[in-house]
Amino acid sequence: MRSFLIAAFLLTSSVCFAQRQNVYFLKEDNSLVNSKDSADFIRIVSEPDSGTVLFNVVEYYPNGKRKLIGKSKTIDPIRLEGACLTFYNNGKRKATGNYEDGWLVGGSDEYYPNGRLFLHKENAIKEVLDPKYNFTFKTASFTIVEAYDSLGTVKVKEGNGTYSGYSEDGINLLKVTEEGLINNGKRTGIWKGTDKNFNVTFEEIYEDGELVSGKARHNGISATYGKTRIVSPLFPGDGAGFNKYLARTIRYPAKERENNIQGRVIVSFIVEKDGALTGIKVIRPFSPGLDNEAMHALRVSPNWIPGTVYGSVERIPYSVPIAFALANE
């Protein structure tokens, strides 16, 4: 008898590579589109070189200039491993760094669009236990070693100085511009800034690199927040609640079961301020039956616990990969 397993994963897993080269047309949110003309960039994933198990990844802007060069442990979505270079659409370097299992580690550099060095960081990852849900997850941290303005003037040297964020031409993908003191590579004291994504101005207090508290103003309304700017939406219940919900809600489609079709579907949606899910769509399809079943599970989902941004409840885009697997009993 065939049984099936269904789960949502925060970390990706590898899938079979059926072609010598896979080409993807993607938007900036990594959702797939059908044509080059509607894509923000093109990703090409090709077979590993002789003697390695890592897939080759190259991305291009629509103008044909390179966007990324690196290697990945997986195909779709990619999980970077080893050295990686990114570029602006003017052809100049944007960033260089090394990855382990998709996480940036060790020294990395970021550059201005004019080619000058903007920032040198030292990156690390650590595992953190969430005592509320008894769930261990990874988190990234970094220290700022050097920082420069666009003319090459030193702003931070040997981990000390004044940091000024830069948001033109996408050097910060979240479009956050901020300024504050760096001591021993870490944020300290009062930091002030703006986040153009949410039209927010904020002031925060840091101790030894850790956010202690913040206050923000958005559309004339003030709010305060604790140790994180953005709190992600959460499915109600304990840490395994969403997987339990999927297991009792999803029915493995008959056609996919009969043909031994297994895979992962990635679905995106918006968690509204009241916790309702809207804008549900498949951004990484696998098969019609699995796609539809994943969509159905989210359409009938109970309301989630809404997320907050700078202390205010906001509509937050979210995505989940839902894996379908058959197992023999």
Disulfide bonds with the S-S distance in Angstrom:
none
